[in-house]
Amino acid sequence: MGSVLNFHDICAKGERVHFARTALTTARPNPLHSHDFFELFWVQNGKVRHHLPDRTDTLAEGDLVLVPPGQEHGVQAKGEHSLLVSVSLHPDVVERLVARHKGELPDLTTLQFATSDSRDLASLNRAALRLERSNRGDLATEAFLLPILLAFAKKEAPKDIPPWLVDAMEAARNPEIFQNGSAGLVALTGKAHAHVSRTMRAQLGQSPSEFINDIRMTYAARQLVTDDEAVQTIAEQCGIPNMAHFHKLFRERHGTTPLKYRQKYQRDVIQP
């Protein structure tokens, strides 16, 4: 039985998240360890061996892993210049997030994997830096976590959703796509709008417009909290220059106006 790491031993009182950047050695971890918190880590550079009780996985640059409490594991460099970024997360933050988005996020009691391309990895590092410079409270941590958990959720899409739609839905989280509304999503599929709409309603219970607007309002909320741009500018970034329509969609999604949302939550985030 390996050692058990405790959250209160590595974090200052009141912190909900802890960062570590580690240049790994080629020494094999023996024994494995576990912890009483969630650990999110990604390979920043090189290749890494991730040891589990029943197997060893080889991870490459951009691979992300979410390790739940109680899971034994260990990491080891595979070759030179292996760098790992690790984020330790208080379990209460993750569990409350999952409770609020029940059914929309993957099962975080099991090990989760995802892969980022170079652009996604750069965005991940910028988001991590914003969180690291914040007060590291619940809201800032959740704003950092949600896009990552959605990446994990992609691979858990229902098996009867066609791959062309899964890929398009994931790509539509890019502002360059969702700015164009449902037309941007449909264009990614290469199929007729009516066919995409029927498929999404049958498999997800949502129209293309409803799906895109959910993404837009999630993006808008994150921008309101982590940036100081005007609400009009954020609305235009979402592809909704009509402010009345933007306010209507935002209130439906978040239960308040964009300005009140910012006033309520932005004070909890220190700007970079």
C-alpha positions in Angstrom: 0.0 0.0 0.0 1.5 3.4 -1.1 1.4 6.7 0.8 -1.6 8.9 0.9 -1.2 12.7 0.3 -3.6 15.0 2.1 -4.9 18.3 0.7 -4.3 20.3 3.9 -0.7 19.3 3.8 0.1 20.9 0.5 -2.3 23.9 0.4 -2.5 27.0 2.5 -5.6 27.5 4.6 -8.5 28.7 2.6 -7.0 27.7 -0.8 -9.0 25.4 -3.0 -6.3 24.7 -5.6 -2.6 24.1 -5.7 -0.2 24.3 -8.6 3.0 22.4 -9.2 5.4 22.2 -12.2 7.7 19.3 -12.1 10.6 18.2 -14.2 10.3 14.4 -13.9 13.1 11.9 -13.6 13.3 8.5 -15.2 13.1 6.8 -11.7 10.1 4.5 -11.5 7.7 5.4 -8.7 7.8 2.7 -6.1 5.4 2.4 -4.3 2.5 4.2 -6.0 0.7 6.9 -4.0 -2.9 8.1 -3.7 -4.5 11.3 -2.3 -7.7 12.6 -0.7 -8.2 15.3 -3.5 -8.7 15.4 -7.3 -5.5 15.9 -9.3 -5.5 17.3 -12.8 -2.2 17.1 -14.6 -1.0 17.5 -18.2 2.2 16.8 -20.0 3.8 20.1 -20.9 6.8 18.7 -22.5 8.2 15.3 -23.5 6.7 11.9 -22.7 5.6 10.5 -19.4 4.8 7.0 -18.1 1.7 7.0 -15.9 1.7 4.0 -13.6 -1.5 2.5 -12.3 -2.0 -0.7 -10.2 -3.0 -2.7 -13.3 -1.2 -1.0 -16.2 1.1 1.7 -17.4 0.1 4.3 -19.9 2.4 6.4 -22.1 1.4 10.1 -22.2 2.6 12.6 -24.8 2.7 16.4 -24.8 -0.8 17.8 -24.4 -2.3 14.7 -22.7 -4.5 15.5 -19.7 -5.4 13.2 -16.9 -7.9 13.7 -14.0 -7.1 11.4 -11.1 -9.9 11.0 -8.5 -9.4 10.7 -4.7 -8.2 7.3 -3.7 -6.8 6.3 -7.0 -3.2 4.9 -6.7 -0.8 6.1 -9.4 2.6 7.5 -10.1 4.5 9.3 -12.9 7.9 8.8 -14.5 9.7 10.5 -17.3 10.1 8.6 -20.5 13.3 10.2 -21.9 14.7 13.6 -21.2 13.0 17.0 -20.6 9.7 15.6 -19.4 7.7 18.4 -17.7 4.4 17.9 -15.9 1.9 20.6 -14.7 -0.2 19.4 -11.8 -3.2 21.0 -10.2 -4.5 19.7 -6.9 -8.3 20.4 -6.4 -10.2 20.4 -3.2 -12.9 17.7 -3.6 -15.7 20.0 -2.5 -15.2 22.3 -5.5 -15.4 19.4 -8.0 -18.3 17.7 -6.3 -20.4 20.9 -6.2 -19.6 21.5 -9.8 -20.8 18.0 -10.8 -23.9 18.4 -8.7 -24.9 21.6 -10.5 -24.3 20.1 -13.9 -25.7 16.6 -13.2 -25.8 14.5 -16.4 -23.7 16.9 -18.4 -20.3 16.0 -17.1 -18.4 12.7 -17.1 -18.1 10.3 -14.2 -15.3 12.0 -12.2 -15.0 9.1 -9.7 -13.0 7.3 -12.4 -9.8 8.1 -14.2 -10.3 10.5 -17.1 -8.1 11.2 -20.1 -8.2 13.8 -22.9 -5.8 15.1 -25.5 -5.1 18.7 -26.5 -3.5 20.0 -29.7 -0.9 22.8 -29.5 -3.5 25.5 -29.6 -5.6 23.9 -26.9 -2.5 23.4 -24.8 -1.6 27.1 -25.1 -5.1 28.1 -24.0 -4.9 25.6 -21.1 -1.7 27.2 -19.9 -3.1 30.7 -20.1 -6.2 29.6 -18.2 -4.0 28.0 -15.5 -2.0 31.2 -15.2 -5.1 33.2 -14.7 -6.2 30.8 -12.0 -2.8 30.8 -10.4 -2.8 34.6 -10.1 -6.4 34.7 -8.7 -7.5 34.2 -5.2 -7.9 30.5 -6.1 -11.4 30.5 -4.7 -14.4 28.3 -5.8 -15.5 30.5 -8.7 -12.1 31.0 -10.3 -11.4 27.3 -10.0 -14.8 26.4 -11.6 -14.2 28.8 -14.5 -10.9 27.0 -15.1 -12.3 23.5 -14.8 -15.5 23.6 -16.9 -13.9 23.7 -20.4 -11.6 20.9 -19.3 -14.4 18.7 -18.0 -16.3 19.3 -21.2 -13.2 17.9 -23.1 -13.4 14.8 -20.9 -17.1 14.6 -21.6 -16.6 14.4 -25.3 -15.4 10.8 -25.2 -18.4 9.9 -23.1 -21.0 11.1 -25.7 -23.7 8.5 -26.1 -22.6 5.8 -28.5 -25.5 6.3 -30.9 -24.5 9.9 -31.7 -22.7 9.8 -35.0 -19.0 10.6 -35.0 -19.5 13.5 -37.5 -21.8 15.2 -35.0 -19.6 14.6 -31.9 -16.6 16.1 -33.8 -18.7 19.1 -34.9 -20.1 19.8 -31.5 -16.6 19.7 -30.0 -15.2 22.0 -32.7 -18.1 24.4 -32.2 -16.8 25.4 -28.8 -14.2 27.5 -30.7 -15.4 31.2 -30.8 -14.6 31.3 -34.5 -17.3 28.7 -35.0 -20.0 29.7 -32.4 -19.9 33.3 -33.5 -21.6 32.1 -36.7 -24.5 30.5 -34.7 -26.1 27.3 -35.7 -24.9 27.8 -39.2 -21.3 27.5 -38.0 -22.1 24.2 -36.4 -24.0 22.8 -39.4 -21.2 23.9 -41.8 -18.7 21.7 -39.9 -20.8 18.6 -40.5 -21.1 19.0 -44.2 -24.7 17.9 -44.0 -28.1 19.6 -44.5 -29.4 21.8 -41.7 -32.6 19.8 -41.4 -30.7 16.5 -41.1 -28.4 18.0 -38.4 -31.4 19.4 -36.5 -33.3 16.1 -36.6 -30.3 14.2 -35.4 -29.6 16.6 -32.5 -33.2 16.6 -31.3 -33.4 12.9 -31.4 -30.1 12.3 -29.7 -29.7 15.3 -27.4 -33.1 16.9 -27.1 -31.6 20.2 -28.4 -31.7 22.1 -31.6 -28.5 23.4 -33.1 -29.4 26.9 -32.0 -30.0 25.8 -28.4 -26.7 23.9 -28.3 -24.7 26.9 -29.7 -26.4 29.4 -27.4 -25.5 27.3 -24.4 -21.9 27.4 -25.5 -22.1 31.2 -26.1 -23.6 31.9 -22.7 -21.0 29.8 -20.9 -18.3 31.7 -22.8 -19.9 35.0 -21.9 -20.1 34.2 -18.2 -16.4 33.2 -18.2 -15.4 36.4 -20.0 -17.5 38.6 -17.6 -15.7 37.1 -14.6 -12.1 36.9 -15.9 -12.0 40.0 -18.2 -12.9 43.7 -18.0 -14.2 44.1 -21.5 -17.5 45.9 -22.1 -20.6 43.7 -22.1 -21.3 44.9 -25.7 -17.9 43.6 -26.7 -18.4 40.2 -25.1 -21.8 40.0 -26.8 -20.2 40.6 -30.2 -17.5 38.0 -29.4 -20.4 35.6 -28.9 -21.8 36.5 -32.3 -24.8 38.3 -30.8 -24.5 42.1 -31.5 -28.2 42.6 -30.7 -28.0 43.5 -27.0 -31.7 42.8 -26.2 -31.3 39.3 -27.6 -28.0 38.8 -25.7 -29.5 39.9 -22.4 -32.5 37.6 -23.0 -30.3 34.5 -23.6 -28.0 35.3 -20.7 -30.8 35.7 -18.3 -32.4 32.5 -19.4 -29.1 30.6 -18.9 -27.8 32.3 -15.7 -30.9 33.8 -14.1 -29.6 37.4 -14.0 -28.3 40.2 -16.2 -24.7 40.2 -17.5 -23.8 43.3 -15.4 -25.2 41.9 -12.2 -23.4 38.6 -12.9 -20.2 40.5 -13.2 -20.8 42.6 -10.1 -21.6 39.5 -8.1 -18.6 37.3 -9.2 -15.8 39.3 -10.6 -14.7 40.6 -7.2 -13.6 37.0 -6.5 -11.1 36.9 -9.3 -7.9 38.9 -9.3 -7.0 40.0 -12.9 -3.7 38.9 -14.3 
